[in-house]
Amino acid sequence: MKKLLLASAAGMALTGALTGGAIAQEVKFGVILGFTGPIESLTPHMADSAELAFKEISDSGLFLDGQTITPVRADSTCVDSSAATAAAERLITSDGIVGIMGPDCSGVTMAVLQNVAMANGVPLISPSATSPGFTTTESNGLFFRTAPSDARQGAVMADVLMERGITSVAVTYTNNDYGKGLSDAFAESYAAAGGSITINAPHEDGKGDYSAEVGALASAGGDLLVVFGYSDQGGAGIMINAIESGAFDTFAMGDGMYSDALLETIGSDLNGTIGTVPWSEGEGTEAFAAFATENGVNAESSYTRESYDAAALLALAAQAAGEATSAGIAANILNVANAPGEPIMPGELAKGLEILAAGGEIDYVGATNVELIGPGEAAGTYREYIVEDGAFTTVSFR
């Protein structure tokens, strides 16, 4: 197995000699998420899930001959590309991370990818950057994601509405790459299925009053209001104003609106709301739910499964490479993510490490039935849900 290459190797060897024994080497991965901003109620659960995978790897004692992983958090803000790129630069130049779990929102993820990751050859796996634009973005094999593209979510939402006989809707979306991409995908699929959009209007996050936006949406009319926004920002503001003014009382929501915080904020007025969010079912999902709960991690928040999988893939790729280098990790992500190989579930990362150390192959199934269709794209499923009695209730998986 190749030896780990670290700039500090000589210093570490000297320290070990001075103390009379070997010391464990430390591998650092970045965890870049919007700890402030429009999804700040979601990101702590996402970070906890990613760090659960890193801890599982470290605690096994099997990672690269006993090396340990230290996750280093940084704030993407979700919306400020300059802040996100500065945070990523610090992780690479100051902290010495070799891979990134994140970022989260599509706009900041694209900025980090193109301005930082590609310039430094550092791979990143986003658990939640769903813009269709990543499918065709050239990343030099450095960008991966464990959530499916919004090109598919738009089609799923269109199917959900048409199957319910909802043929006319108003649409509002957060004015960024994520919102625009999801809105465009939905509009194309909905129109092709025979649906009519009365208005498709962007909204800005961070405003205190959305009465003007809601007035325009109400004037256009529709069977319900489709909201492609954020649960901690403008999307919630639009819905609250629409309910208070009587403009709309029925809603459909994209994945950015799925949060317990929204349930608490709006309460019973959210009952009857339908929505879609990347989710999965099956052995791996159930294994993650049990393993996360056992370790005090919220398994039911959005993108927790995808975050665990993104972190696990980074570490397993390093094991497959035989070294914790950015180049080695990037070259092996697809190898550990897809068949052929021994299926690996959440809580079984030690098993995956053993197989890889022995020169074998694994097929990481993980919490989301991982299948990466090359860099930039992931297969995946969506959960259709409805809010009933103040809780998200699963209707089906698509």
C-alpha positions as CSV (number, residue, x, y, z in Angstrom):
1,M,0.0,0.0,0.0
2,K,1.2,3.4,-0.8
3,K,2.4,5.6,2.0
4,L,0.4,8.8,2.8
5,L,2.0,11.9,1.5
6,L,1.7,14.9,3.8
7,A,3.7,18.0,3.9
8,S,4.1,17.6,7.6
9,A,5.3,14.0,7.4
10,A,8.9,14.9,8.4
11,G,7.8,16.9,11.4
12,M,5.4,14.2,12.5
13,A,8.1,11.6,12.3
14,L,10.4,13.8,14.4
15,T,7.7,14.3,17.0
16,G,7.1,10.6,17.1
17,A,10.9,10.0,17.6
18,L,11.0,12.6,20.4
19,T,8.1,11.1,22.3
20,G,9.5,7.6,21.9
21,G,6.7,6.2,19.8
22,A,4.6,6.5,16.7
23,I,1.7,8.9,16.5
24,A,-1.4,8.5,14.4
25,Q,-1.5,10.6,11.3
26,E,-4.5,12.8,10.7
27,V,-6.4,13.2,7.5
28,K,-8.6,16.3,7.2
29,F,-11.8,16.6,5.1
30,G,-13.8,19.8,4.8
31,V,-17.5,20.0,5.7
32,I,-18.8,23.1,3.9
33,L,-22.4,23.9,4.6
34,G,-24.7,26.9,5.1
35,F,-24.5,27.1,8.9
36,T,-25.9,30.6,8.4
37,G,-28.4,31.6,5.8
38,P,-31.6,30.2,4.3
39,I,-31.2,26.6,5.2
40,E,-29.5,27.0,8.5
41,S,-32.1,24.8,10.3
42,L,-31.1,21.9,8.0
43,T,-27.3,22.0,7.9
44,P,-26.5,21.0,11.5
45,H,-28.2,17.6,10.9
46,M,-26.4,17.3,7.5
47,A,-23.0,18.0,9.1
48,D,-23.7,15.6,12.0
49,S,-24.5,12.8,9.5
50,A,-21.4,13.4,7.5
51,E,-19.3,13.5,10.6
52,L,-20.9,10.3,11.8
53,A,-19.5,8.5,8.7
54,F,-16.0,10.0,9.3
55,K,-16.2,8.9,12.9
56,E,-17.2,5.4,12.0
57,I,-14.2,5.2,9.6
58,S,-11.8,6.6,12.2
59,D,-13.1,4.4,15.1
60,S,-12.6,1.3,13.0
61,G,-8.8,1.6,13.2
62,L,-8.7,0.3,9.6
63,F,-8.4,3.5,7.6
64,L,-5.1,3.7,5.8
65,D,-3.2,1.6,8.4
66,G,-4.7,3.3,11.4
67,Q,-4.9,7.0,10.4
68,T,-7.7,9.1,11.7
69,I,-10.1,11.6,10.1
70,T,-10.7,15.1,11.3
71,P,-13.6,17.0,9.8
72,V,-13.2,20.7,9.5
73,R,-16.4,22.8,9.2
74,A,-16.8,26.0,7.2
75,D,-19.8,28.1,6.4
76,S,-21.0,28.3,2.8
77,T,-23.8,30.7,3.8
78,C,-25.7,28.9,0.9
79,V,-26.1,32.3,-0.9
80,D,-22.8,34.3,-0.7
81,S,-20.4,32.9,-3.3
82,S,-17.6,35.1,-2.2
83,A,-17.9,33.9,1.4
84,A,-18.1,30.3,0.3
85,T,-15.0,30.5,-1.9
86,A,-13.0,32.2,0.8
87,A,-14.1,29.5,3.2
88,A,-13.0,26.8,0.8
89,E,-9.7,28.5,0.2
90,R,-9.0,28.5,3.9
91,L,-9.8,24.9,4.3
92,I,-7.3,24.0,1.5
93,T,-4.5,26.4,2.2
94,S,-4.7,26.7,6.0
95,D,-6.3,23.5,7.2
96,G,-4.8,21.1,4.5
97,I,-8.0,19.3,3.7
98,V,-7.8,16.7,0.9
99,G,-11.5,16.6,-0.1
100,I,-14.8,18.4,0.5
101,M,-18.1,17.1,1.8
102,G,-20.3,19.9,0.3
103,P,-21.1,22.6,-0.4
104,D,-24.8,22.6,-0.3
105,C,-26.7,25.1,-2.3
106,S,-26.1,25.1,-6.1
107,G,-24.8,28.6,-6.6
108,V,-22.1,28.5,-3.9
109,T,-21.2,24.9,-4.9
110,M,-20.6,26.0,-8.5
111,A,-18.5,28.9,-7.3
112,V,-16.4,26.7,-5.0
113,L,-16.0,24.1,-7.8
114,Q,-14.9,26.5,-10.5
115,N,-12.9,29.0,-8.4
116,V,-11.3,26.8,-5.8
117,A,-11.6,23.1,-6.2
118,M,-10.6,22.9,-9.8
119,A,-7.7,25.3,-9.3
120,N,-6.4,23.1,-6.5
121,G,-7.3,19.7,-7.8
122,V,-9.5,19.0,-4.7
123,P,-12.6,16.7,-5.2
124,L,-15.9,17.6,-3.7
125,I,-19.1,15.6,-3.2
126,S,-22.2,17.7,-2.6
127,P,-25.1,16.2,-0.8
128,S,-27.6,18.7,-2.0
129,A,-26.5,20.8,-5.0
130,T,-29.3,19.8,-7.4
131,S,-29.0,22.3,-10.2
132,P,-29.3,20.6,-13.7
133,G,-26.3,22.7,-14.7
134,F,-23.9,20.4,-12.9
135,T,-24.8,17.5,-15.3
136,T,-22.9,19.2,-18.1
137,T,-20.4,21.3,-16.2
138,E,-16.8,20.3,-16.9
139,S,-15.1,19.7,-13.6
140,N,-12.0,17.7,-14.5
141,G,-13.5,14.8,-12.7
142,L,-13.6,16.6,-9.4
143,F,-17.4,17.2,-8.8
144,F,-19.8,14.5,-7.6
145,R,-23.1,14.6,-5.8
146,T,-25.3,12.1,-4.0
147,A,-28.6,13.9,-4.7
148,P,-30.3,13.7,-8.1
149,S,-30.6,16.6,-10.4
150,D,-33.6,19.0,-10.3
151,A,-34.2,18.1,-13.9
152,R,-35.8,14.9,-12.5
153,Q,-37.4,16.6,-9.5
154,G,-39.2,19.0,-11.9
155,A,-40.6,16.1,-13.8
156,V,-41.6,14.3,-10.6
157,M,-43.4,17.3,-9.3
158,A,-45.3,17.7,-12.6
159,D,-46.4,14.1,-12.4
160,V,-47.6,14.5,-8.8
161,L,-49.7,17.5,-9.7
162,M,-51.2,16.1,-12.9
163,E,-52.1,12.8,-11.2
164,R,-54.0,14.8,-8.6
165,G,-55.9,16.6,-11.3
166,I,-54.2,19.9,-10.6
167,T,-53.9,21.5,-14.0
168,S,-53.3,25.2,-13.3
169,V,-50.7,26.6,-10.9
170,A,-48.9,29.7,-10.0
171,V,-45.1,29.3,-9.3
172,T,-42.6,31.3,-7.3
173,Y,-38.9,30.4,-7.0
174,T,-35.9,31.8,-5.1
175,N,-33.9,33.9,-7.5
176,N,-30.7,31.8,-7.8
177,D,-29.3,28.9,-9.7
178,Y,-31.3,26.3,-7.7
179,G,-34.6,28.1,-7.9
180,K,-34.4,29.0,-11.5
181,G,-33.2,25.5,-12.5
182,L,-35.9,23.7,-10.7
183,S,-38.6,26.1,-11.9
184,D,-37.5,25.7,-15.5
185,A,-37.4,21.9,-15.2
186,F,-40.9,21.8,-13.7
187,A,-42.4,24.3,-16.2
188,E,-41.1,22.2,-19.2
189,S,-42.5,18.9,-17.8
190,Y,-45.8,20.4,-16.6
191,A,-46.5,22.1,-19.9
192,A,-45.7,18.8,-21.8
193,A,-48.2,17.0,-19.6
194,G,-50.9,19.5,-20.3
195,G,-50.6,21.7,-17.3
196,S,-50.9,25.5,-17.3
197,I,-48.7,27.9,-15.3
198,T,-50.5,31.2,-14.7
199,I,-47.3,33.0,-13.5
200,N,-43.7,31.9,-12.9
201,A,-42.1,34.6,-10.8
202,P,-38.9,34.8,-8.8
203,H,-38.6,36.2,-5.3
204,E,-35.6,37.5,-3.4
205,D,-34.6,36.0,0.0
206,G,-34.2,38.2,3.1
207,K,-37.1,40.5,2.7
208,G,-39.4,41.4,5.5
209,D,-42.5,41.8,3.4
210,Y,-43.7,39.7,0.5
211,S,-47.1,41.2,0.0
212,A,-46.3,42.6,-3.5
213,E,-45.0,39.2,-4.7
214,V,-48.1,37.4,-3.2
215,G,-50.4,40.0,-4.8
216,A,-49.0,39.3,-8.2
217,L,-49.3,35.5,-7.7
218,A,-52.9,35.9,-6.4
219,S,-53.9,38.0,-9.4
220,A,-52.6,35.3,-11.8
221,G,-54.6,32.6,-9.9
222,G,-54.3,28.9,-10.2
223,D,-55.4,25.8,-8.3
224,L,-52.5,26.1,-5.9
225,L,-49.2,27.9,-5.4
226,V,-45.9,26.0,-6.1
227,V,-43.1,27.2,-4.0
228,F,-39.5,26.5,-5.0
229,G,-37.7,28.3,-2.2
230,Y,-36.1,27.9,1.2
231,S,-37.8,27.0,4.4
232,D,-35.9,29.6,6.5
233,Q,-36.2,32.4,4.0
234,G,-38.3,33.8,1.2
235,G,-40.2,30.6,0.5
236,A,-41.6,30.6,4.1
237,G,-42.3,34.3,3.9
238,I,-44.3,33.9,0.7
239,M,-46.4,31.1,2.2
240,I,-47.1,32.9,5.4
241,N,-48.2,36.0,3.6
242,A,-50.3,34.0,1.2
243,I,-52.1,32.3,4.1
244,E,-52.6,35.5,6.1
245,S,-54.0,37.4,3.1
246,G,-56.1,34.5,1.9
247,A,-54.4,34.5,-1.5
248,F,-53.7,30.7,-1.4
249,D,-54.5,28.0,1.0
250,T,-53.0,25.1,-0.9
251,F,-49.4,24.6,-1.7
252,A,-46.9,22.3,-3.4
253,M,-43.2,22.5,-2.3
254,G,-39.8,21.7,-3.7
255,D,-37.0,20.1,-1.6
256,G,-35.7,23.4,-0.2
257,M,-38.9,23.8,1.7
258,Y,-38.9,20.5,3.5
259,S,-38.0,21.1,7.2
260,D,-39.4,20.7,10.7
261,A,-38.9,24.4,11.2
262,L,-41.5,25.2,8.5
263,L,-44.0,22.9,10.2
264,E,-43.4,24.7,13.5
265,T,-43.6,28.2,11.9
266,I,-46.8,27.7,9.9
267,G,-48.6,25.1,11.9
268,S,-51.9,23.6,10.9
269,D,-52.3,25.9,7.9
270,L,-49.7,23.7,6.2
271,N,-51.9,20.6,6.3
272,G,-52.8,19.4,2.8
273,T,-49.5,20.7,1.4
274,I,-47.8,18.3,-1.0
275,G,-44.2,18.1,-1.9
276,T,-41.1,16.3,-3.2
277,V,-37.7,15.8,-1.7
278,P,-34.8,13.5,-2.6
279,W,-35.2,10.4,-0.4
280,S,-34.8,6.6,-0.6
281,E,-36.2,3.4,0.8
282,G,-34.9,-0.1,1.3
283,E,-32.2,-1.9,3.3
284,G,-29.6,0.9,3.2
285,T,-32.1,3.6,4.2
286,E,-33.4,1.6,7.1
287,A,-29.8,0.7,8.2
288,F,-28.9,4.4,8.2
289,A,-32.0,5.4,10.2
290,A,-31.2,2.8,12.9
291,F,-27.4,3.6,12.9
292,A,-27.9,7.4,13.0
293,T,-30.6,7.2,15.7
294,E,-28.4,5.0,17.8
295,N,-25.7,7.6,17.6
296,G,-27.9,10.6,18.4
297,V,-28.1,11.9,14.8
298,N,-31.4,13.1,13.3
299,A,-32.0,10.6,10.5
300,E,-35.3,12.1,9.2
301,S,-34.2,15.6,8.3
302,S,-33.6,16.3,4.6
303,Y,-30.2,15.5,3.0
304,T,-28.9,13.7,6.1
305,R,-28.7,10.4,4.1
306,E,-27.0,12.1,1.2
307,S,-24.5,13.8,3.6
308,Y,-23.5,10.5,5.3
309,D,-23.0,8.9,1.8
310,A,-20.9,11.8,0.5
311,A,-18.5,11.6,3.5
312,A,-18.3,7.8,3.3
313,L,-17.5,7.9,-0.4
314,L,-14.6,10.4,0.2
315,A,-13.0,8.2,2.8
316,L,-13.6,4.9,1.0
317,A,-12.1,6.4,-2.1
318,A,-9.0,7.3,-0.1
319,Q,-8.8,3.7,1.1
320,A,-9.1,2.4,-2.4
321,A,-6.3,4.7,-3.6
322,G,-4.1,3.6,-0.7
323,E,-3.4,7.2,0.2
324,A,-5.2,10.3,1.4
325,T,-4.4,12.6,-1.5
326,S,-6.9,14.7,-3.5
327,A,-5.8,13.0,-6.8
328,G,-6.2,9.5,-5.4
329,I,-9.6,10.2,-3.9
330,A,-11.0,11.8,-7.1
331,A,-9.8,8.9,-9.2
332,N,-11.5,6.3,-7.0
333,I,-14.9,7.8,-6.1
334,L,-16.7,6.1,-9.0
335,N,-14.8,2.8,-8.3
336,V,-16.2,2.5,-4.8
337,A,-19.6,4.0,-5.5
338,N,-20.7,1.6,-8.2
339,A,-20.8,-2.1,-9.1
340,P,-19.1,-4.5,-9.2
341,G,-18.1,-5.3,-5.7
342,E,-19.4,-6.3,-2.3
343,P,-22.5,-4.1,-1.3
344,I,-21.7,-1.9,1.7
345,M,-24.5,-0.4,3.9
346,P,-24.4,2.3,6.6
347,G,-22.8,1.0,9.7
348,E,-20.6,-1.4,7.6
349,L,-17.8,1.0,6.6
350,A,-15.3,-1.1,8.5
351,K,-16.2,-4.0,6.2
352,G,-15.6,-1.8,3.2
353,L,-12.2,-0.7,4.5
354,E,-11.1,-4.3,5.0
355,I,-12.1,-5.4,1.5
356,L,-10.4,-2.4,-0.1
357,A,-7.2,-2.9,2.0
358,A,-7.1,-6.5,0.8
359,G,-7.3,-5.4,-2.8
360,G,-11.0,-6.3,-3.3
361,E,-13.9,-4.2,-4.7
362,I,-16.9,-2.7,-3.1
363,D,-20.2,-1.4,-4.3
364,Y,-21.2,1.3,-1.8
365,V,-25.0,1.2,-1.5
366,G,-25.2,3.5,1.5
367,A,-28.3,5.3,2.8
368,T,-29.5,6.4,-0.7
369,N,-28.9,3.4,-2.9
370,V,-25.9,5.2,-4.3
371,E,-25.3,5.0,-8.1
372,L,-23.1,7.7,-9.6
373,I,-23.6,8.3,-13.3
374,G,-20.2,9.7,-13.8
375,P,-19.0,13.0,-12.3
376,G,-21.8,15.6,-12.0
377,E,-24.8,13.2,-11.8
378,A,-26.4,10.7,-9.5
379,A,-29.3,8.4,-10.0
380,G,-31.8,8.8,-7.2
381,T,-35.4,8.6,-6.0
382,Y,-37.9,11.2,-4.7
383,R,-40.3,11.0,-1.8
384,E,-43.8,12.3,-2.5
385,Y,-45.3,13.5,0.7
386,I,-48.3,15.3,2.1
387,V,-48.6,17.3,5.4
388,E,-51.2,15.7,7.6
389,D,-51.8,16.5,11.3
390,G,-48.7,18.7,11.4
391,A,-46.4,16.0,10.1
392,F,-44.8,14.9,6.8
393,T,-46.5,11.7,5.6
394,T,-45.0,9.6,2.8
395,V,-47.3,9.0,-0.2
396,S,-44.9,7.2,-2.4
397,F,-41.4,7.0,-3.8
398,R,-40.7,7.8,-7.4
